[in-house]
Amino acid sequence: MLQFLSGIIEHRRRRHLARSVDQGRSPRQSLFSRLRAKYDAANTTADNFKHWSRADGLSAAAANSPDVRRILRNRSRYEVANNSYARGITLTLANDVVGTGPRLQMLTPDANANRFVEQEFFAWCESIGLAEKLRTMRLARVGDGEAFALLTSNGVIDTPVQLDLKLIEADQVTSPTLNLDRERYVDGILFDSAGNPVSYDILRSHPGDISVGFDELHDTVPSSAVIHYFRGDRPGQIRGVPDITPALPLFAQLRRFTLAVLAAAETAADFAGILYTDAPANGEADSAEPFEPIELEKRMLLTMPGGWKMAQMRAEQPSTTYGEFKKEILNEIARCLNMPYNVAAGNSSGYNYASGRLDHQTYFKSIRVEQSQLARVVLDRILHAWLREAVLIEGYLPNSLRTLDASFEHQWFWDGHEHVDPAKEANAQKIRLANHTTTLAHEYARQGRDWEAELKQRAKEIALMRELGLSTDSETDSLPDTEVTEDDAEDVPQAN
């Protein structure tokens, strides 16, 4: 028996050495390969086996399969619809990113043409409700992971350009029932050899509609007419997952803890007291029926049966850790959205001025990044489509813009963020302008306003004030300078 086992071991050793030679390693390298240093996180032990058991090596497309994304969408929609915190967080994020809507500033050499396009494009945005649709797209990215919009024509629009933006849910962009995924065709999207989307298969009806049958009708729409808005977290990712995916278990924990605390408090409140005795079994005590309820009258002096005592139930819920637990859970939930706790909770009672500004810096930077992506992926596509249609209308655009080959330089303005102390911000702005470390264009852009339009409006106001004999001296010149504190250090540039 020992000879048989030795033969097996020797056979496996020779096979291992032969495999090492085939892989370009010497037998000595193979022998000492297991002695090389390792990462602690790469070791699998009995303690961390269960924690890492769900880790996989799937690609971005395989990890975000249609079934996985459908489950995440349904669960995130459920939380947003039924959890007040989830609803408030998503609404706040959409309002902060989109605000009242973007404003266009054309930068072509023709100033009159720029002003004309800005006015006409603004009127078109108001007619189709672009700001509302952008907020809906941002909400969809939080709850669904992605948003789709079709560039269509709508004859009801009361503007010369009848371009419209039709929003569709992510559920409708999918492979039809009888059209299985294949090479360069993944989940309803056809790609070219360079990885660019060529067309989208869009179901005519939502899969959740009751009237939808087994063979869903669909339309194949070219990519030039489809806007796909999502956040790519991994190379090769073609579809998005909800932004609040990491927080979905935390939302469930928050709701369970709140309901458990409420149930414990209600249970304690349902019982006014409990009757008990210290006497041993079969001891000297009057008989009393177990679990028999006794109705008590208010403000009455009662006598207990012999040998029995009454203890009043103490309300121990919510405990002192209840508020702290909810705060920590909300803070962890909001972190995946780069949102500070006081914005997520709608409560800044524990903040001071400096800590509030410090937390908001990260949040506002995240907002600027999202606005940049929204401008590049959505707004630029919409503007180019609007200009292409406007060029086709005879006599509509100025001559300087009546060519598709022209360079339509432009920029977008978003709502600015209000300062918690306007006096300190105004004083810091005054110092920045005085030492030439900023410009009026930059300062107005921070407020989401066009500096050219604001200066022209101010010039009109000053001219009218002079015409009416009113003083045009700036009232701020007569005000004492506000002392710049440490809280304004980030607003005021330091001298070299």
PyMOL commands that set and color helices and strands:
alter all, ss='L'
color gray80, all
select helices_A, chain A and resi 2-22+27-35+40-42+60-63+66-82+84-98+111-128+130-143+170-172+223-225+245-270+322-335+341-345+353-391+399-401+422-434+440-446+451-467+475-478+486-488
alter helices_A, ss='H'
color red, helices_A
select strands_A, chain A and resi 103-106+146-153+163-168+185-186+189-191+197-203+218-222+226-230+273-276+309-312+410-413
alter strands_A, ss='S'
color yellow, strands_A
deselect
rebuild
show_as cartoon
